[in-house]
């Protein structure tokens, strides 16, 4: 994946790449469950960051970015489960796992910087 330095753009790309990844999963019940979870949580992280950018107070910003971290951790968990059961393209899955770790670290640092 090409380096993107804008955090919002990285979140959008992560949500999009998560969708592309899930499109290739087999139609097993358990895959459908984690596919839906990953799509919702990755998209929610991006949407919540968009809301965070419109906040007025630091407290509101911290709350919204905390939701971003929560959703990213949920995305990471879904990816780890899919990794454990060896579902999906392993190269794409590993890239998503690396990216989600970086996104969690960046958003957590944003929170610390506002406190």
C-alpha positions as YAML, in Angstrom:
chain: A
units: angstrom
residues:
- id: 1
  name: UNK
  ca: [0.00, 0.00, 0.00]
- id: 2
  name: UNK
  ca: [1.18, 3.47, -0.87]
- id: 3
  name: UNK
  ca: [2.00, 5.74, 2.08]
- id: 4
  name: UNK
  ca: [-0.75, 8.21, 2.97]
- id: 5
  name: UNK
  ca: [0.07, 10.86, 5.56]
- id: 6
  name: UNK
  ca: [-3.43, 12.28, 6.10]
- id: 7
  name: UNK
  ca: [-5.02, 10.33, 8.96]
- id: 8
  name: UNK
  ca: [-8.57, 10.65, 7.66]
- id: 9
  name: UNK
  ca: [-7.49, 9.36, 4.25]
- id: 10
  name: UNK
  ca: [-5.75, 6.41, 5.93]
- id: 11
  name: UNK
  ca: [-8.96, 5.55, 7.80]
- id: 12
  name: UNK
  ca: [-10.96, 5.74, 4.59]
- id: 13
  name: UNK
  ca: [-8.43, 3.52, 2.82]
- id: 14
  name: UNK
  ca: [-8.45, 1.04, 5.72]
- id: 15
  name: UNK
  ca: [-12.25, 0.78, 5.55]
- id: 16
  name: UNK
  ca: [-12.13, 0.37, 1.76]
- id: 17
  name: UNK
  ca: [-9.36, -2.21, 1.84]
- id: 18
  name: UNK
  ca: [-11.29, -4.10, 4.52]
- id: 19
  name: UNK
  ca: [-14.26, -4.26, 2.16]
- id: 20
  name: UNK
  ca: [-12.06, -5.48, -0.70]
- id: 21
  name: UNK
  ca: [-10.58, -8.12, 1.61]
- id: 22
  name: UNK
  ca: [-13.98, -9.38, 2.77]
- id: 23
  name: UNK
  ca: [-15.30, -9.68, -0.79]
- id: 24
  name: UNK
  ca: [-12.87, -12.55, -1.32]
- id: 25
  name: UNK
  ca: [-13.94, -14.58, 1.74]
- id: 26
  name: UNK
  ca: [-15.87, -17.78, 1.22]
- id: 27
  name: UNK
  ca: [-19.57, -17.68, 2.10]
- id: 28
  name: UNK
  ca: [-19.31, -19.76, 5.28]
- id: 29
  name: UNK
  ca: [-21.51, -18.63, 8.20]
- id: 30
  name: UNK
  ca: [-18.57, -17.69, 10.41]
- id: 31
  name: UNK
  ca: [-16.91, -15.71, 7.62]
- id: 32
  name: UNK
  ca: [-20.12, -13.76, 7.04]
- id: 33
  name: UNK
  ca: [-20.23, -12.87, 10.73]
- id: 34
  name: UNK
  ca: [-16.65, -11.55, 10.89]
- id: 35
  name: UNK
  ca: [-16.95, -9.97, 7.45]
- id: 36
  name: UNK
  ca: [-19.93, -7.93, 8.64]
- id: 37
  name: UNK
  ca: [-18.17, -7.02, 11.88]
- id: 38
  name: UNK
  ca: [-15.04, -5.88, 10.04]
- id: 39
  name: UNK
  ca: [-16.98, -3.79, 7.53]
- id: 40
  name: UNK
  ca: [-19.00, -2.09, 10.27]
- id: 41
  name: UNK
  ca: [-16.12, -1.40, 12.65]
- id: 42
  name: UNK
  ca: [-13.63, -0.20, 10.03]
- id: 43
  name: UNK
  ca: [-16.23, 2.10, 8.48]
- id: 44
  name: UNK
  ca: [-17.33, 3.35, 11.88]
- id: 45
  name: UNK
  ca: [-13.74, 4.30, 12.78]
- id: 46
  name: UNK
  ca: [-13.56, 6.49, 9.68]
- id: 47
  name: UNK
  ca: [-16.99, 8.05, 10.27]
- id: 48
  name: UNK
  ca: [-16.28, 8.79, 13.94]
- id: 49
  name: UNK
  ca: [-13.04, 10.53, 13.03]
- id: 50
  name: UNK
  ca: [-15.00, 12.70, 10.61]
- id: 51
  name: UNK
  ca: [-17.26, 13.66, 13.51]
- id: 52
  name: UNK
  ca: [-14.25, 14.29, 15.77]
- id: 53
  name: UNK
  ca: [-12.97, 16.90, 13.34]
- id: 54
  name: UNK
  ca: [-16.15, 18.92, 13.86]
- id: 55
  name: UNK
  ca: [-16.03, 18.99, 17.65]
- id: 56
  name: UNK
  ca: [-15.73, 22.23, 19.57]
- id: 57
  name: UNK
  ca: [-14.15, 21.13, 22.84]
- id: 58
  name: UNK
  ca: [-11.14, 18.95, 23.59]
- id: 59
  name: UNK
  ca: [-13.42, 16.74, 25.72]
- id: 60
  name: UNK
  ca: [-15.70, 16.07, 22.73]
- id: 61
  name: UNK
  ca: [-12.68, 15.42, 20.49]
- id: 62
  name: UNK
  ca: [-11.24, 12.94, 22.99]
- id: 63
  name: UNK
  ca: [-14.60, 11.16, 23.24]
- id: 64
  name: UNK
  ca: [-14.98, 10.81, 19.46]
- id: 65
  name: UNK
  ca: [-11.38, 9.70, 18.90]
- id: 66
  name: UNK
  ca: [-11.84, 7.20, 21.76]
- id: 67
  name: UNK
  ca: [-14.66, 5.71, 19.68]
- id: 68
  name: UNK
  ca: [-12.25, 5.54, 16.73]
- id: 69
  name: UNK
  ca: [-9.79, 3.56, 18.88]
- id: 70
  name: UNK
  ca: [-12.58, 1.25, 20.09]
- id: 71
  name: UNK
  ca: [-13.73, 0.52, 16.52]
- id: 72
  name: UNK
  ca: [-10.17, -0.01, 15.29]
- id: 73
  name: UNK
  ca: [-9.56, -2.50, 18.10]
- id: 74
  name: UNK
  ca: [-12.74, -4.32, 17.10]
- id: 75
  name: UNK
  ca: [-11.49, -4.39, 13.50]
- id: 76
  name: UNK
  ca: [-8.16, -5.75, 14.69]
- id: 77
  name: UNK
  ca: [-9.90, -8.49, 16.65]
- id: 78
  name: UNK
  ca: [-11.97, -9.57, 13.65]
- id: 79
  name: UNK
  ca: [-8.82, -9.65, 11.52]
- id: 80
  name: UNK
  ca: [-6.98, -11.68, 14.16]
- id: 81
  name: UNK
  ca: [-9.78, -14.23, 14.27]
- id: 82
  name: UNK
  ca: [-9.78, -14.50, 10.47]
- id: 83
  name: UNK
  ca: [-5.99, -14.83, 10.64]
- id: 84
  name: UNK
  ca: [-6.26, -17.58, 13.25]
- id: 85
  name: UNK
  ca: [-8.65, -19.61, 11.08]
- id: 86
  name: UNK
  ca: [-6.56, -18.80, 7.97]
- id: 87
  name: UNK
  ca: [-9.41, -17.15, 6.05]
- id: 88
  name: UNK
  ca: [-8.84, -14.75, 3.20]
- id: 89
  name: UNK
  ca: [-5.71, -13.72, 1.36]
- id: 90
  name: UNK
  ca: [-2.89, -13.91, 3.92]
- id: 91
  name: UNK
  ca: [-0.87, -11.06, 2.37]
- id: 92
  name: UNK
  ca: [-3.84, -8.69, 2.37]
- id: 93
  name: UNK
  ca: [-4.85, -9.79, 5.88]
- id: 94
  name: UNK
  ca: [-1.34, -9.14, 7.20]
- id: 95
  name: UNK
  ca: [-1.21, -5.70, 5.57]
- id: 96
  name: UNK
  ca: [-4.54, -4.84, 7.20]
- id: 97
  name: UNK
  ca: [-3.27, -6.06, 10.57]
- id: 98
  name: UNK
  ca: [-0.16, -3.88, 10.29]
- id: 99
  name: UNK
  ca: [-2.21, -0.86, 9.21]
- id: 100
  name: UNK
  ca: [-4.77, -1.23, 12.00]
- id: 101
  name: UNK
  ca: [-1.98, -1.36, 14.60]
- id: 102
  name: UNK
  ca: [-0.54, 1.87, 13.21]
- id: 103
  name: UNK
  ca: [-3.96, 3.54, 13.13]
- id: 104
  name: UNK
  ca: [-4.60, 2.55, 16.76]
- id: 105
  name: UNK
  ca: [-1.23, 3.99, 17.78]
- id: 106
  name: UNK
  ca: [-1.83, 7.27, 15.93]
- id: 107
  name: UNK
  ca: [-5.35, 7.79, 17.28]
- id: 108
  name: UNK
  ca: [-4.25, 6.89, 20.82]
- id: 109
  name: UNK
  ca: [-1.47, 9.48, 20.54]
- id: 110
  name: UNK
  ca: [-4.03, 12.08, 19.41]
- id: 111
  name: UNK
  ca: [-5.97, 11.46, 22.61]
- id: 112
  name: UNK
  ca: [-2.85, 11.75, 24.78]
- id: 113
  name: UNK
  ca: [-1.88, 15.00, 23.06]
- id: 114
  name: UNK
  ca: [-5.29, 16.55, 23.84]
- id: 115
  name: UNK
  ca: [-5.16, 15.66, 27.57]
...
